[in-house]
Amino acid sequence: GSTPPIVIIVAALLPELGIGYQGKLPWRLSKEIKYFRDVTTGNKRNAVVMGRNTWNSIPNKFRPLKGRLNVVLSRTFQNELVTPELYHANSFDSAIDWISKDKAHEIERIFVIGGGELYNTVINDSRTLHLLITEIKNNLGEEVPMDTFLKFPIYQQHQQLEWKKMDEDKLKKFVGEDIEISQNNIEGDYTYDFTLWERT
Ligand code: FOL
């Protein structure tokens, strides 16, 4: 078959685009993770592709992420179907090739769900046409400890020809009208907005 659309989904703290600290998310935003769950689950015909460290960071009770085909990458893996919902691959390309050929799954969308190494590779892959970025701001003046950052060329003036932020109507149509998109969400010390970007 053909390759399903590849979409990056990520939550990042502006302005530095921090996404992680010591192998975990730096925050716990319960409504945000529900947005992640609902968007990636969709009509239950989606795949989530992640690096091995991200797989290890997901609590045991939540993995494999239910209702989605989980694909985990490690350079030391054999390419193999471990269970009907868990595939191991040794590269992003072999993961994409396997998903594309897999008629039984009939995958609609491929969500790349991290972590830093995979995001910073896949952003430069011309097959990646959409980014779903949750833009987080910290309401305390305090520093949030972080050690993993996105290298996405999207918020600089000179790169705004490459990626374009779409309006809220486009975002709603992209994720599905049944998913609620609220802006200026506040949880604990954080405020966040859901955004959609398209490669120009
Ligand atoms: N993208 C966004 N927007 N937010 C995130 O939190 C996020 N996290 C990851 C990748 N992209 C993201 C990677 N980290 C779970 C845990 C960590 C994780 C991704 C997913 C997880 O356990 N998800 C469950 C729901 C858990 C819950 O309800 O608390 C799931 O079913 O998706």
Boltz pocket constraint, residues with backbone or C-beta under 6 A from the ligand:
constraints:
  - pocket:
      binder: B
      contacts: [[A, 9], [A, 10], [A, 11], [A, 25], [A, 30], [A, 32], [A, 33], [A, 34], [A, 36], [A, 37], [A, 54], [A, 57], [A, 58], [A, 59], [A, 62], [A, 65], [A, 66], [A, 112], [A, 113], [A, 114], [A, 132], [A, 134]]
      max_distance: 6.0
